[in-house]
């Protein structure tokens, strides 16, 4: 049986992790001034935007003054494709990552050697906070390539002194075989694919609770506390939430500490977080829910100023570390569905699905507009042992009733057989929008 995961001792922590709030704020102000100057002096986009807003780096007298500066949005990065957001000559950029470009033009980010070393150090800090130690074997099932997940976790695990298994995504049976044979202590993977790996263990007649895994590092998609419970119950391990975005750095912006698991501590010595009202752009006070905005403090090649992530969260005081926490991301602005006047995020449905032991956590939402009104269909699958027609029909009726009762919208529910929903080795696709394009 897996042994309890021990948190790091105080002498293992970087001093800044347990510094006073005054020390953290002073460091942030110094680094923020330097970042604004770097962006203004070296990136034409920022010079134009600052000048248009009638602000300059010299106007930053306090951290609160950052609110005077304009936001950066994803379209800004696309309009400056491929390299016009770089603050160093392209020859000094030694690695490039990019988004998938599903809307046409990908967003491109670059890293100097110092950027990569800083990033690896942050990910190593994250892994240590999650309970990993030098000598541990880390199985990385995030995708490699232009996506930042795989290579980001890889470099951080190596810097911590771990043995890395660069499994990447897909080939789920092979993933299970490597976990069974190599006996890694840590796995890094999206939460939805972690459950797919659990399904494969069971399909092969293996008990995932008896495998070597003690720590799961899960991110790259919103997930709920109910999904954490599902993962931890199936694998008898700690499921830890990690957060990042490629525009900020990649994975490693924040992570939960294994001793508390009460929100993700943001590494505020490298990032300055804000929460804003998504509609007005007004900066909200700590504790209020809104959209996460991130400013980098130490990046050389690709400084990012007040980047609107579209991720919904709130800022909370530090607990296991001095640095503030962000609440688990509850959804994204651009993932919100409005069904007959009701705002709906996929995690709302996920919570309800996972309450029913007849249903698996694999699902997606299908939206149509056959006439003038939108119609929502929840497509989910039954668990093994609950796959007969009568049980699936009953589970579908119950789920539709719970959605109407708790969220206030009517929906159709389709409960398929186990394995009927395609598993994703990367980010799970939760919304299929079949409404006519206007």
HELIX and SHEET records of a PDB file:
HELIX    1   1 UNK A   10  UNK A   12  5                                   3    
HELIX    2   2 UNK A   15  UNK A   18  5                                   4    
HELIX    3   3 UNK A   21  UNK A   42  1                                  22    
HELIX    4   4 UNK A   44  UNK A   52  1                                   9    
HELIX    5   5 UNK A   57  UNK A   59  5                                   3    
HELIX    6   6 UNK A   63  UNK A   68  5                                   6    
HELIX    7   7 UNK A   74  UNK A   79  1                                   6    
HELIX    8   8 UNK A   90  UNK A   92  5                                   3    
HELIX    9   9 UNK A  113  UNK A  130  1                                  18    
HELIX   10  10 UNK A  148  UNK A  160  1                                  13    
HELIX   11  11 UNK A  172  UNK A  182  1                                  11    
HELIX   12  12 UNK A  191  UNK A  203  1                                  13    
HELIX   13  13 UNK A  208  UNK A  210  5                                   3    
HELIX   14  14 UNK A  225  UNK A  235  1                                  11    
HELIX   15  15 UNK A  333  UNK A  335  5                                   3    
HELIX   16  16 UNK A  346  UNK A  355  1                                  10    
HELIX   17  17 UNK A  389  UNK A  406  1                                  18    
SHEET    1   A 2 UNK A  95  UNK A  98  0                                        
SHEET    2   A 2 UNK A 108  UNK A 111 -1                                        
SHEET    1   B 9 UNK A 163  UNK A 165  0                                        
SHEET    2   B 9 UNK A 137  UNK A 140  1                                        
SHEET    3   B 9 UNK A 186  UNK A 188  1                                        
SHEET    4   B 9 UNK A 215  UNK A 218  1                                        
SHEET    5   B 9 UNK A 238  UNK A 245  1                                        
SHEET    6   B 9 UNK A 250  UNK A 256 -1                                        
SHEET    7   B 9 UNK A 264  UNK A 266 -1                                        
SHEET    8   B 9 UNK A 325  UNK A 326 -1                                        
SHEET    9   B 9 UNK A 315  UNK A 316 -1                                        
SHEET    1   C 4 UNK A 271  UNK A 276  0                                        
SHEET    2   C 4 UNK A 290  UNK A 296 -1                                        
SHEET    3   C 4 UNK A 307  UNK A 313 -1                                        
SHEET    4   C 4 UNK A 331  UNK A 332 -1                                        
SHEET    1   D 2 UNK A 337  UNK A 339  0                                        
SHEET    2   D 2 UNK A 342  UNK A 344 -1                                        
SHEET    1   E 4 UNK A 412  UNK A 416  0                                        
SHEET    2   E 4 UNK A 375  UNK A 382  1                                        
SHEET    3   E 4 UNK A 359  UNK A 368 -1                                        
SHEET    4   E 4 UNK A 431  UNK A 433  1                                        
END                                                                             
